[in-house]
Structures are given as C-alpha cells and as structure tokens.
Amino acid sequence: MVQGKNRAIVMHSQTKIDDAAVMPGGFKASGVHCGVKPSAPDLALISSDSPCESAGTFTTNRAAAACVHFCRSRLEAESARAIVVNSGNANACTGASGMRDTETMAQLAADALGVRAAEVFVSSTGPIGVPLPMDLIQAGVRDAAQSLSPGGGLDAATAILTTDTRPKHATAEVFVDDVAIRVTGIAKGSGMIHPNMATMLCYLLTDAAVDKANLQALLEKSVQQSFNRISVDGDQSTNDTVLLLGNGSAGNATLHAGHPAWDRFAGAVDAITKDLALRIVRDGEGATKLVSVQVSGAATPGDADRVARSVANSLLVKTSWAGNDPNWGRVLCATGYAGVPVQLEKIDISYDAVPAVIGGESAGTPAATLRDVVEQDEFTVAIQLHIGPGEAVVYACDTTENYVRINAEE
C-alpha cells in the first residue's frame, strides 16, 4: 500500500487502485440529506453529460424490490444518463405503489436533469416493507440536482450508506490507445450480504467508450469473481444492484473483446469490483476480521464453491473466529455437511499455511500457534480435499456480539 495525499493507493494484480471517489470525465455526483433518515445524507444522484452505455446485475432473490425490476427493464433502453439512489428505505414488498414511487423517482430526476425518464436508473436501500416518503424524495432530488459536481463522488458514496461505518469508493486509471481511461466505483454494504447475481449496491462509472454487449459480459464476469465471492451473514438482499455506465468522453476508439487494450480495461474493472467487495466484508456488521476461505482439490469448481460457502456461512465457525479460537473441528464439520463428495481421510486444513488438519485428523500443531493466526485482522483458511481439480474462494468475516446488537435494534 502506498500512502498518497489524503488517500491510500493499493495494487490489485497489475492495476493501481486509488482510494478515492474521483469522477471519470463527463460524470457528476452529489449526496444530500432529505429526511428519509433522521440526520445523515440519504439521497445520491449521479449524472453524465452525455449518453452512456449501461450494464447491470441484480439480486436473484424472488422477493426483489421494485427498483430491481425497474432497473432490469432500463437496461434495454438505448442509453442511460443518471442514477438516483435513496437510503433509509428499501421500497421492497410495497406492492404496486412501490413501483409507482420508483417510476416517480426516475421522472423527478429526469425532469431535474433535462433528460428522459427512460435514461434514469433507480435504487433504494434500507428497511423492507415501508412506503417511500415521496414528498421528502421530491425535495431531495431537486437539492441533489442543484448540488451535482465532478467532485461529488464522496458525497454520493456517503449518501447510499445504511449500517455501514464508512463509505466505500475506489478509482483506477489505465491507458487505451494512448488515452487515459478512468474507472470509478462507489458501493455500500455491511449486513444482509450474500450476493447471488446484502443489502449491497455498487455503481461503476467509466469515461471509456465500450461496446454495450461486451460491457454486460464484462460486468457479469467481474461480479462473479468479486461481489459473488463475499459473505457477511449468508442473507441475500432484496435490493442487490451493480450498475456500470460508460459515457465514452475519454475519446478512445470503442473497446470490445479482442481489442488490444481490452484485457487492460477489463483488469481495471475487475480490480475495482474486488477492492470494493473486500471493503464490504471488512465493514461487515460488527466484524473484526476478514477471512479468505480457500478450497482446492474438489471434484469440480462448483463443489469447491459449496464447501467454501458452507464454511464461510457457518455461525459456529464465524463465532469461533470472533473469539480467536482456532476451532478446526467446526471447519471440518461444515466441510462434511456441504453436500458434496469428500473423503475425511484426505482432508487437510491450514490457517495461513500453518497445518491444523492432515488426513482428517489433528496435525498436532499447538493450539497457541494456530491462535496466533486467528487473532490477526486478516487470515486464510485453506481446505484441501485431494479429490479433483476444483477450486474456489469466498471472502467472509467473523460474527460478533455487535452483529446481534445492530440487527436487534433495526
């Protein structure tokens, strides 16, 4: 990690990530308080000076919120120009009126920006089953439109938060055809996190010109290896949304799969999504640890994934992490009930390369040595099944008493 002025810079693979919310060319953002939440900012607006290509992935929860259905339909539009987001209210399970309120939010933003309602995406996040206070939303959209600024990324990132303790944002720059391309992402998520495309929202912006079909394929792949690799509590939200807008203001020749710079651009998007995904896990409700659960040697990648998720979502495992207890028996147990072929006598488990289990039995490593690993803020639990070539990883966190308190008070 390299410390920059008022920010941190990290490397993801070959892409440099700036811990900032710098808007790409042609984009503006804002975040205001309109009263949906008692005091904190609760309405964000992102706009582009020119039409954008768009891509999106969404929750597969069958109880999806009105805004999710709305955004899915908006992906079919010819172009996109804006995203409006409220926090403090999910507008989920609110019936026909909830869809009308979502449509009204889009129209309000469109009118304030002078664009078509069909070019506006809408998201909501917060408690389920409560109607939106549309009088407050109306005033908030007006104020947000008046506050739009190329420097408003941090305000927008703050306005979308719910139980998060801090905003999540990152920016990367790469060169395409000798043109500097910027990719910026803002996200929120702390609890109800177990995406399958929680309450998780992410907005990715780029000034690159990108072919729409390739943009959608890129986003789906990137989400699969980032946001779909994290879990805080095993609960999948009704509102999970990831949107990617590209306005082409950088002036590059349109990117597409096969373009010499495609992998460089895709790498930047992947780096941003992974960076933001890990920020979400680190900020999991009540969390004190980031744990990578790595499974190898499974019969198939799907089997490896099921084992990794079984361990990552086990409350017995997650509470042992919270207590700095290297309880490998709980990890072995969760491996065994994952519902995939395993052979106990072949299973090895290690904590940051320190062996805990060899051949399904204790490796004889002193508990104190393993505890030294588990006491760290970040560590890896590696499970080797010795059956086949399947591999997978899930990024998880511990479950503490604070998680219970946070969710008991909602």
C-alpha positions as a printed NumPy array, in Angstrom:
array([[  0.   ,   0.   ,   0.   ],
       [  1.303,   3.453,  -0.938],
       [  0.106,   6.439,   1.006],
       [ -0.966,   9.365,  -1.165],
       [ -2.161,  12.769,  -0.052],
       [ -5.347,  12.141,   1.976],
       [ -5.749,   8.732,   0.372],
       [ -4.222,   5.297,   0.008],
       [ -3.073,   3.62 ,  -3.188],
       [ -3.033,  -0.171,  -3.472],
       [ -2.146,  -2.634,  -6.217],
       [ -4.603,  -5.279,  -7.455],
       [ -2.748,  -7.506,  -9.887],
       [ -1.308,  -5.02 , -12.413],
       [ -3.826,  -2.236, -11.73 ],
       [ -3.176,   0.624,  -9.339],
       [ -6.221,   1.441,  -7.188],
       [ -6.612,   4.903,  -5.724],
       [ -8.711,   5.061,  -2.548],
       [-10.759,   7.926,  -3.909],
       [-14.108,   8.72 ,  -5.483],
       [-12.808,  10.729,  -8.437],
       [-15.473,  11.043, -11.119],
       [-14.471,   9.964, -14.646],
       [-14.726,  12.606, -17.352],
       [-18.255,  13.8  , -18.036],
       [-19.739,  12.479, -14.78 ],
       [-21.041,  14.467, -11.809],
       [-22.393,  13.311,  -8.458],
       [-23.945,  14.602,  -5.263],
       [-25.297,  13.429,  -1.942],
       [-27.808,  15.264,   0.245],
       [-29.995,  14.791,   3.316],
       [-33.692,  14.865,   2.505],
       [-35.169,  13.33 ,   5.676],
       [-35.665,   9.653,   4.866],
       [-33.039,   9.085,   7.568],
       [-33.101,  11.271,  10.696],
       [-29.898,  13.168,  10.053],
       [-27.34 ,  11.513,   7.749],
       [-27.201,  12.04 ,   3.958],
       [-29.788,   9.792,   2.335],
       [-30.147,  10.653,  -1.357],
       [-27.468,  10.347,  -4.031],
       [-27.542,  11.4  ,  -7.654],
       [-25.064,  10.505, -10.4  ],
       [-25.335,  12.031, -13.874],
       [-23.46 ,  12.003, -17.159],
       [-23.154,  14.956, -19.503],
       [-23.588,  12.602, -22.456],
       [-25.486,   9.344, -23.118],
       [-23.978,   6.18 , -21.628],
       [-23.903,   2.524, -22.478],
       [-25.089,   0.554, -19.443],
       [-24.771,  -2.879, -17.903],
       [-26.18 ,  -4.342, -14.723],
       [-26.501,  -7.37 , -12.492],
       [-29.103,  -7.795,  -9.786],
       [-30.235,  -9.94 ,  -6.894],
       [-31.798, -13.289,  -7.75 ],
       [-33.978, -13.061,  -4.638],
       [-37.55 , -13.79 ,  -5.745],
       [-38.766, -11.075,  -3.37 ],
       [-36.818,  -8.437,  -5.309],
       [-37.615,  -4.782,  -4.664],
       [-39.451,  -2.561,  -7.132],
       [-36.246,  -0.752,  -8.092],
       [-34.595,  -4.03 ,  -9.146],
       [-37.413,  -4.857, -11.578],
       [-37.309,  -1.261, -12.777],
       [-33.555,  -1.256, -13.419],
       [-33.685,  -4.579, -15.265],
       [-36.122,  -3.019, -17.718],
       [-33.973,   0.121, -18.043],
       [-31.029,  -1.954, -19.312],
       [-32.982,  -2.388, -22.523],
       [-33.06 ,   1.376, -23.114],
       [-30.991,   2.904, -25.901],
       [-28.912,   4.967, -23.482],
       [-28.544,   5.942, -19.816],
       [-27.83 ,   9.317, -18.229],
       [-28.322,   9.072, -14.474],
       [-28.711,   7.026, -11.302],
       [-30.767,   8.204,  -8.322],
       [-30.495,   6.351,  -5.015],
       [-32.196,   6.755,  -1.663],
       [-31.044,   5.134,   1.578],
       [-33.081,   4.55 ,   4.726],
       [-35.925,   2.789,   2.898],
       [-35.692,  -0.26 ,   0.596],
       [-39.081,   0.275,  -1.091],
       [-39.324,  -3.53 ,  -1.135],
       [-42.528,  -5.513,  -0.617],
       [-44.565,  -2.333,  -1.073],
       [-46.824,  -3.535,  -3.882],
       [-47.971,  -1.538,  -6.88 ],
       [-47.455,   1.747,  -5.054],
       [-43.776,   0.884,  -4.609],
       [-43.329,   0.544,  -8.369],
       [-45.161,   3.815,  -8.938],
       [-42.871,   5.531,  -6.441],
       [-39.808,   4.12 ,  -8.231],
       [-41.099,   5.403, -11.555],
       [-41.772,   8.774,  -9.952],
       [-38.195,   8.928,  -8.638],
       [-36.919,   8.377, -12.163],
       [-39.197,  11.066, -13.555],
       [-38.199,  13.535, -10.837],
       [-34.527,  13.008, -11.619],
       [-35.141,  13.203, -15.357],
       [-37.032,  16.482, -15.023],
       [-34.319,  17.966, -12.804],
       [-31.591,  16.96 , -15.264],
       [-33.409,  17.613, -18.52 ],
       [-33.152,  14.008, -19.732],
       [-35.653,  11.262, -20.498],
       [-37.047,   9.164, -17.62 ],
       [-36.115,   6.064, -19.612],
       [-32.457,   7.086, -19.149],
       [-32.574,   7.058, -15.323],
       [-31.812,   4.099, -13.046],
       [-33.256,   3.985,  -9.519],
       [-32.064,   2.2  ,  -6.373],
       [-33.293,   2.105,  -2.805],
       [-31.803,   0.583,   0.342],
       [-32.92 ,   0.263,   3.938],
       [-35.772,  -1.35 ,   5.903],
       [-38.212,  -3.526,   3.939],
       [-41.983,  -3.007,   3.725],
       [-42.188,   0.751,   4.35 ],
       [-43.593,   3.121,   1.702],
       [-41.241,   5.814,   0.428],
       [-41.93 ,   9.345,   1.752],
       [-42.249,  10.813,  -1.711],
       [-42.586,  14.426,  -0.556],
       [-39.123,  14.149,   1.012],
       [-37.729,  12.296,  -2.02 ],
       [-39.014,  15.028,  -4.335],
       [-37.254,  17.757,  -2.379],
       [-34.127,  15.621,  -2.119],
       [-33.89 ,  15.009,  -5.861],
       [-34.218,  18.733,  -6.501],
       [-31.468,  19.553,  -3.981],
       [-29.22 ,  16.769,  -5.303],
       [-29.547,  18.02 ,  -8.88 ],
       [-28.548,  21.513,  -7.792],
       [-25.55 ,  20.102,  -5.896],
       [-24.095,  17.993,  -8.725],
       [-20.35 ,  18.351,  -9.077],
       [-17.403,  16.494, -10.651],
       [-16.054,  16.36 ,  -7.082],
       [-19.242,  14.952,  -5.556],
       [-18.281,  11.274,  -5.569],
       [-17.599,  11.06 ,  -1.84 ],
       [-20.909,  12.781,  -1.053],
       [-22.748,  10.237,  -3.184],
       [-20.829,   7.342,  -1.624],
       [-21.822,   8.607,   1.829],
       [-25.487,   9.138,   0.971],
       [-26.082,   5.497,  -0.039],
       [-24.932,   4.008,   3.297],
       [-27.155,   2.258,   5.837],
       [-25.438,   0.312,   8.645],
       [-22.039,   0.837,   7.   ],
       [-19.463,   2.514,   9.219],
       [-17.662,   4.193,   6.323],
       [-18.104,   4.991,   2.621],
       [-16.564,   2.67 ,   0.047],
       [-15.003,   4.056,  -3.113],
       [-12.087,   3.408,  -5.448],
       [-10.658,   4.695,  -8.732],
       [ -8.321,   3.22 , -11.322],
       [ -6.711,   4.666, -14.441],
       [ -5.403,   2.767, -17.466],
       [ -4.27 ,   3.863, -20.913],
       [ -6.171,   2.813, -24.032],
       [ -4.956,   3.967, -27.446],
       [ -2.72 ,   6.449, -25.602],
       [ -5.812,   7.871, -23.915],
       [ -6.205,   7.873, -20.114],
       [ -9.31 ,   5.92 , -19.1  ],
       [-10.773,   6.185, -15.605],
       [-12.932,   3.616, -13.802],
       [-14.525,   4.702, -10.521],
       [-16.75 ,   2.722,  -8.195],
       [-18.792,   3.529,  -5.104],
       [-20.52 ,   0.853,  -3.062],
       [-22.413,   0.196,   0.114],
       [-22.931,  -2.961,   2.11 ],
       [-22.414,  -4.151,   5.659],
       [-25.159,  -6.601,   6.576],
       [-27.536,  -8.846,   4.616],
       [-24.543,  -9.737,   2.469],
       [-24.533, -12.957,   0.47 ],
       [-24.963, -11.735,  -3.114],
       [-26.018, -14.072,  -5.883],
       [-26.241, -12.153,  -9.105],
       [-26.657,  -7.684,   1.265],
       [-28.011,  -5.021,   1.178],
       [-25.393,  -4.372,  -1.435],
       [-25.273,  -1.613,  -4.047],
       [-22.429,  -0.692,  -6.387],
       [-22.156,   1.922,  -9.122],
       [-19.255,   1.736, -11.575],
       [-18.536,   4.627, -13.917],
       [-16.07 ,   4.936, -16.774],
       [-15.303,   7.545, -19.391],
       [-14.274,   4.79 , -21.809],
       [-16.222,   4.091, -24.979],
       [-17.245,   0.413, -24.718],
       [-19.445,  -1.848, -26.808],
       [-22.682,  -2.458, -24.858],
       [-22.834,  -6.246, -25.25 ],
       [-19.208,  -6.593, -24.22 ],
       [-19.801,  -4.243, -21.282],
       [-22.576,  -6.517, -19.969],
       [-20.475,  -9.653, -20.366],
       [-17.543,  -7.974, -18.644],
       [-19.669,  -6.889, -15.679],
       [-21.227, -10.315, -15.216],
       [-17.812, -11.956, -15.153],
       [-16.357,  -9.323, -12.841],
       [-19.242,  -9.57 , -10.371],
       [-18.976, -13.351, -10.333],
       [-15.396, -13.209,  -9.063],
       [-15.896, -10.317,  -6.634],
       [-19.297,  -9.483,  -5.171],
       [-20.476, -13.07 ,  -5.631],
       [-17.427, -14.235,  -3.657],
       [-18.303, -12.436,  -0.402],
       [-20.479, -13.264,   2.569],
       [-21.121, -11.479,   5.849],
       [-24.138, -13.321,   7.192],
       [-25.489, -15.622,   4.482],
       [-28.572, -13.439,   3.878],
       [-29.33 , -12.381,   0.319],
       [-30.875,  -8.946,  -0.104],
       [-33.998,  -7.953,  -2.   ],
       [-32.187,  -4.945,  -3.488],
       [-28.671,  -6.018,  -4.602],
       [-27.716,  -3.996,  -7.669],
       [-24.493,  -3.42 ,  -9.599],
       [-24.583,  -0.922, -12.465],
       [-21.801,   0.024, -14.884],
       [-22.121,   3.135, -17.059],
       [-19.688,   4.17 , -19.78 ],
       [-20.062,   7.564, -21.496],
       [-17.123,   7.483, -23.932],
       [-15.997,  11.009, -23.053],
       [-12.337,   9.91 , -22.987],
       [-12.479,   9.775, -26.776],
       [-10.962,   6.324, -27.269],
       [-11.916,   4.006, -30.104],
       [-14.755,   1.804, -28.896],
       [-13.474,  -1.051, -26.766],
       [-14.612,  -4.594, -27.408],
       [-13.419,  -8.109, -26.706],
       [-10.444,  -8.654, -28.963],
       [ -9.274,  -5.034, -28.822],
       [ -5.562,  -4.972, -27.869],
       [ -6.388,  -2.96 , -24.738],
       [ -9.479,  -4.947, -23.741],
       [ -7.73 ,  -7.039, -21.101],
       [ -6.199,  -3.902, -19.587],
       [ -9.605,  -2.226, -19.304],
       [-11.286,  -5.399, -18.022],
       [ -8.497,  -5.743, -15.466],
       [ -9.252,  -2.27 , -14.147],
       [-12.941,  -3.097, -13.748],
       [-12.061,  -6.38 , -12.027],
       [ -9.655,  -4.621,  -9.684],
       [-12.286,  -2.078,  -8.666],
       [-15.025,  -4.665,  -8.058],
       [-12.735,  -6.857,  -5.965],
       [-11.452,  -3.889,  -3.993],
       [-14.981,  -2.744,  -3.185],
       [-16.149,  -6.29 ,  -2.4  ],
       [-13.388,  -6.712,   0.176],
       [-14.226,  -3.309,   1.661],
       [-17.774,  -4.557,   2.202],
       [-16.598,  -7.662,   4.06 ],
       [-14.153,  -5.668,   6.182],
       [-17.05 ,  -3.407,   7.135],
       [-19.428,  -6.298,   7.841],
       [-21.821,  -5.56 ,  10.662],
       [-19.847,  -5.969,  13.865],
       [-16.954,  -7.627,  12.015],
       [-13.381,  -7.547,  13.282],
       [-11.742,  -9.944,  10.791],
       [-11.524, -10.57 ,   7.052],
       [-11.142, -14.289,   6.357],
       [-10.416, -15.871,   2.974],
       [-11.844, -19.393,   2.768],
       [ -9.932, -21.198,   0.029],
       [-10.983, -24.646,  -1.112],
       [ -8.952, -26.778,  -3.535],
       [ -8.901, -30.388,  -4.621],
       [-12.679, -30.672,  -5.028],
       [-14.224, -32.779,  -7.763],
       [-15.498, -29.653,  -9.548],
       [-15.323, -25.862,  -9.09 ],
       [-18.99 , -25.979,  -8.075],
       [-18.236, -28.469,  -5.311],
       [-15.384, -26.295,  -4.105],
       [-17.707, -23.306,  -4.051],
       [-20.292, -25.166,  -1.956],
       [-17.676, -26.161,   0.612],
       [-16.268, -22.641,   0.797],
       [-19.73 , -21.159,   1.326],
       [-20.631, -23.815,   3.877],
       [-17.621, -22.87 ,   5.977],
       [-17.927, -19.118,   5.394],
       [-21.577, -19.082,   6.48 ],
       [-21.322, -21.398,   9.491],
       [-22.216, -19.472,  12.638],
       [-20.185, -21.905,  14.702],
       [-17.133, -21.211,  12.551],
       [-17.7  , -17.452,  12.387],
       [-18.204, -17.075,  16.128],
       [-15.05 , -19.085,  16.8  ],
       [-13.157, -16.602,  14.623],
       [-14.635, -13.795,  16.707],
       [-13.339, -15.483,  19.84 ],
       [ -9.849, -16.029,  18.378],
       [-10.486, -19.767,  18.658],
       [ -8.755, -21.92 ,  16.003],
       [-11.552, -24.482,  16.193],
       [-10.701, -26.564,  13.128],
       [-13.302, -29.145,  14.134],
       [-16.045, -26.698,  13.191],
       [-14.407, -26.074,   9.81 ],
       [-14.156, -29.809,   9.192],
       [-17.777, -30.262,  10.233],
       [-19.002, -27.559,   7.814],
       [-16.919, -29.162,   5.071],
       [-18.568, -32.502,   5.717],
       [-22.154, -31.246,   5.509],
       [-21.662, -29.083,   2.409],
       [-23.404, -31.744,   0.325],
       [-20.531, -32.618,  -1.985],
       [-18.299, -35.709,  -2.196],
       [-15.473, -35.604,   0.362],
       [-13.342, -38.275,   1.988],
       [-12.466, -37.496,   5.581],
       [ -9.111, -39.24 ,   5.468],
       [ -7.99 , -36.985,   2.573],
       [ -8.927, -33.595,   4.039],
       [ -6.191, -31.136,   5.013],
       [ -6.886, -27.772,   6.676],
       [ -4.444, -24.975,   7.371],
       [ -4.551, -21.457,   8.782],
       [ -2.212, -19.148,   6.846],
       [ -0.217, -22.216,   5.756],
       [  0.041, -23.469,   9.358],
       [ -1.32 , -27.055,   9.3  ],
       [ -4.284, -27.758,  11.546],
       [ -5.613, -30.97 ,   9.973],
       [ -3.793, -33.613,   7.938],
       [ -5.713, -36.551,   6.562],
       [ -8.832, -35.702,   8.525],
       [ -7.014, -35.678,  11.878],
       [ -5.2  , -33.157,  14.031],
       [ -1.868, -32.116,  12.584],
       [ -0.54 , -31.798,  16.114],
       [  0.151, -28.074,  15.79 ],
       [ -0.08 , -26.385,  19.208],
       [ -3.343, -24.513,  19.705],
       [ -1.391, -21.406,  20.668],
       [  0.324, -21.372,  17.273],
       [ -2.996, -21.555,  15.452],
       [ -4.454, -18.935,  17.782],
       [ -1.697, -16.535,  16.757],
       [ -3.059, -16.765,  13.214],
       [ -6.727, -16.386,  14.132],
       [ -6.012, -13.344,  16.292],
       [ -4.978, -11.42 ,  13.166],
       [ -7.315,  -8.974,  11.429],
       [ -6.903, -10.944,   8.19 ],
       [ -6.036, -14.585,   7.599],
       [ -6.746, -17.514,   5.283],
       [ -8.389, -20.856,   5.998],
       [ -7.279, -23.309,   3.291],
       [ -9.113, -26.601,   2.796],
       [ -7.568, -29.228,   0.5  ],
       [ -9.896, -32.122,  -0.379],
       [ -7.456, -34.122,  -2.574],
       [-10.228, -35.405,  -4.871],
       [-10.026, -33.369,  -8.09 ],
       [ -9.064, -30.043,  -9.699],
       [-11.936, -27.885,  -8.381],
       [-11.028, -24.624,  -6.638],
       [-12.986, -21.722,  -5.133],
       [-12.643, -18.889,  -2.657],
       [-15.146, -16.966,  -0.552],
       [-14.286, -13.849,   1.448],
       [-16.012, -13.784,   4.819],
       [-15.861, -12.194,   8.251],
       [-16.424, -13.164,  11.855],
       [-19.76 , -12.884,  13.672],
       [-19.575, -10.901,  16.901],
       [-21.997,  -9.813,  19.597],
       [-22.166,  -6.444,  17.856],
       [-23.755,  -8.105,  14.822],
       [-26.615,  -9.239,  17.044],
       [-26.973,  -5.822,  18.645],
       [-27.021,  -3.993,  15.312],
       [-29.739,  -6.229,  13.903],
       [-31.764,  -6.396,  17.099],
       [-32.036,  -2.618,  17.086],
       [-33.217,  -2.187,  13.493]])
